[in-house]
Amino acid sequence: MIRVSVPASTANLGAGFDTLGLALALRFEAGLVQPGRAADARTCDAHHPAMVAFRKSGGT
């Protein structure tokens, strides 16, 4: 399983449009499990959807 956790934030606060924001004590968590594979398996090749998304988003 691949798990991603992203912190929440808010922006566009009044007169500080695009310059002021707040970090929130909330998180978004998502996970991917390949069908037919145990959830604790850690294999991830170059064609795995998470790796493809990582590369497309500018990952190294």
N, C-alpha and C positions, 0 to 999 in steps of 0.2 A: 504494500500500500504506500502510496505517496501522499503526504499530507502537507498542505500549504496553509499558513496562518498569516493574515494581513491585519495590521492595526487600523482602526477606524479613525476618521478625521472629519472635520467640517470646515468649510471655507465660505467666502463671500459674506463676511460679517459686516453688515452695515456699510459705513463709509470706507472701510478697509477693503473694498472689492479687489479680489485677486492678490491682496497683500497680507491679510490677516487670516489666521486659521487656528483651530484648536485640535489637539490630540485628545481622543476620547478613550475611556477605559473599556472599550469594546473591541472585539476581534471577530473577523470573519474567518472561519475555518472550513476548508474543503479537502476532500480526499478522493483518490482514484484507486480503484481495485480492478485488476484485469480479470475478466470472467475465466473461470476454470483454473485459477491460481490462488493459492492460499493468501489470505490478507496480510500475513507477516512476511511474505516473500519480498526481497529487496532488489530484484533484477529490473533494469530499465535500460533498454538499448536505444539507439539513435532514432528508431521509428516509433517509439512509445509516444502517445499523444502529449504527455507532460513534457517530454524532451523537445518535441516539435514546437509546442507553445513557448517553451523557454527560449529556444533559439530565435523564433520569430519576434519575441519581445525584446531582443537585444542581449540575451544572456551570453555568457562567454563559453 
